[in-house]
């Protein structure tokens, strides 16, 4: 039976159970990884996952559920349970029915080389990192992982979509054995060729070796060069604040003082343009969005002007506007400059290679707290001049994007706490507020 | 090589005659599925193997104001097979639960262990653990998944109505329930056969008050998630406390911002649990100490050679770890290495005396042994078990002291209630915490609310400044469902108990000012 037939069967069963409307999503996934530490492998796995998700509605009552049991009995149980819960659920006045039939754009997000990767190949990708660590007298810890996903979505209104996606990531932290220095590097992408283990290893080793006897600088405002991986850690809080309803209701940094939102205002540096495109070649998204709408390119910020906030179908109906329907990824559009060019442009400041544990501090200004980690450097005269101790920072992200001086070339980023696809450039930002010194290495 | 079932289980006693729990299906028999994997693993050269059949049923429910916005039930059932061959781990998992699937997974896991032979490594050894045949179950009065949806929604919707009726400036009330039942059957080549049913219940709501000139502030319920049934939520008094929570949100919005500087802090258990989690719980995980988390969650300022020497605080500081505390989110009978759970001291009279450990750390510095302390956990059948935090708790003080008495004895300070913003460096030293509600203490009384309060410190300095700890009457258990760690990241439910305590001259900042 094909995936579409599985979904069709679930829809048929949901209708037979009394659902007026239903959506089925079948996901088939294979995830593999090799994790390493102390210059050897620690855990290593290959996992198959299948899940059938079903949403069902009866008028304004709705419920959803999922199962990994794809037998006939499993599908029957899922559909029976979901429809029964929908029937018992109170009416949801904000419920919006599934969109009329949509045509989804094709998304190129699949590499057969990732899809067919073997345990041996994973080990071969990790080996250069471990070898580099040993050769440099360092200790490596990190992760190589790969993911193959196939999804089929079918709705009772007639929309039908399929997608295939792959993802590969390699990240490594190389530390001195005495714990006195640490350097991180990572690479991610759709294709196996997006990840060069030698390059990851040498960048991490280079940072660990260069971060020698760090100086302690006073807290204060600094011009910073943020590597893409560092900027990535700041993005979840910013992305979460891009919500139209919260802004319209006065609950957001994007609420206008006199009511409504700040859409149309030049809030940020003219260098800042933020888009989401399901067909982005670096970070392809999902072809469908909320309620089965076809995902489309959305420009949130153009030349520093706030153009759009994320808007659900309910809120769009209520405010007589359009839902945003993005594909779940974001790209901060960069320029052509390399990281080295940006360091030269920064003249004097700090090079921040990684940021950690970012948490909201003051939602009225999208202020966050967090720390630099692994290797932070002083930039003087446009060159990396010395290692410096890490900092805790307290920083408004409204201010950060207002104070962007320059952006480099964007790349797909990874980071342990970052979800969803992000393509980010390195950035030069002035007046970044360091609050206290962190002794952490 | 063919191994008989008798040889495989040599030394193991008879298995329980009947299944205890209901969620994992009877057919195929879990024991038969596990045996197929264990035999296949042995036949392909594994020195050790374990099998976990795990079924997790969850319900997430969300409301806004007077209506339900989503209800999602997930049902996840699968099998994970872990093998040790020539000192290397391999793991494979699938949602297809059958003897054939189990055999294939065992072979795949062995193939993975073999593939990693090209990577130099320290051969893994396991700390000894006797085989266990047992069952364990969270004591539950009311199965949270069987409570009618309408009753759950009513608790949140009625709370929202009460909040809005009490304070017109309340713009939104968002509520949720997270309910989970995890059943797992564990079998190993050492002869263990363990079934456990773990139930966890959490819920609450957030009130947002808006005034045009002042902006917005939120206030939340403080009910912690627990290893318990729905009775835990029903006893919380959600609806009754809604008007007070709404008034608090408005008072917070109208409150003065805090004056930065060194201040004495009285920290409520609803707040202090998170500081314990971040600064004590994570810094005493042996895998972090040894660099196994260096690429993501980080390492620790505590090093293995400091065991028995490192001073975290004064002699009034006693911290335990356990997976046996009633109601604890990490509480269970056995860990995912098949180790019986226990309670042990981490910090005694202010000094580090043990790290949290798992079986494959035996022989490594800081292990302390001879047995593992039972801290292995995998967040699903598809995840590899590794070291996770047990419930880590600050013990009450010996001298009689209530919260009221502690506040009365504080001349000038801030009383912090509930958790807020939280962030700590990757070696668990420099931290900054906010809260949910703040009172200025003046001359032993709660004088007025404050807003935008956060404090910065570092772990040893902060805990050394603890000059008063309330007694056992004030000890409360809090916690969270989703402590993230590991790569690929896994989440761990964990609780932390503590009484209110006072900390001297901690650096307080105004979270509303970027230059803080």
Interface residues (C-beta under 8 A of the other chain):
Chain A: X31 X33 X34 X35 X36 X37 X38 X39 X40 X41 X42 X43 X44 X45 X46 X47 X48 X49 X50 X51 X62 X63 X64 X65 X66 X67 X68 X69 X70 X78 X81 X82 X85 X88 X89 X90 X91 X92 X93 X94 X118 X119 X120 X122 X123 X124 X126 X127 X130 X134 X139 X141 X142 X143 X145 X171 X172 X173 X175 X179 X182 X184 X221 X249 X250 X251 X255 X257 X258 X259 X356 X357 X358 X359 X360 X361 X362 X363 X364 X365 X367 X369 X370 X371 X373 X374 X390 X392 X394 X395 X396 X399 X416 X417 X433 X435 X436 X437 X438 X439 X440 X441
Chain B: X64 X67 X68 X69 X70 X71 X72 X73 X74 X75 X76 X77 X78 X80 X88 X89 X90 X91 X92 X93 X94 X95 X96 X108 X111 X112 X113 X114 X115 X116 X118 X119 X120 X121 X122 X148 X149 X150 X153 X157 X171 X172 X208 X210 X212 X215 X216 X290 X291 X292 X293 X294 X295 X296 X297 X298 X299 X301 X303 X382 X384 X386 X421 X422 X423 X424 X425 X426 X427 X429 X430 X432 X434 X452 X454 X456 X458 X484 X487 X488 X489 X509 X511 X512 X514 X515 X516
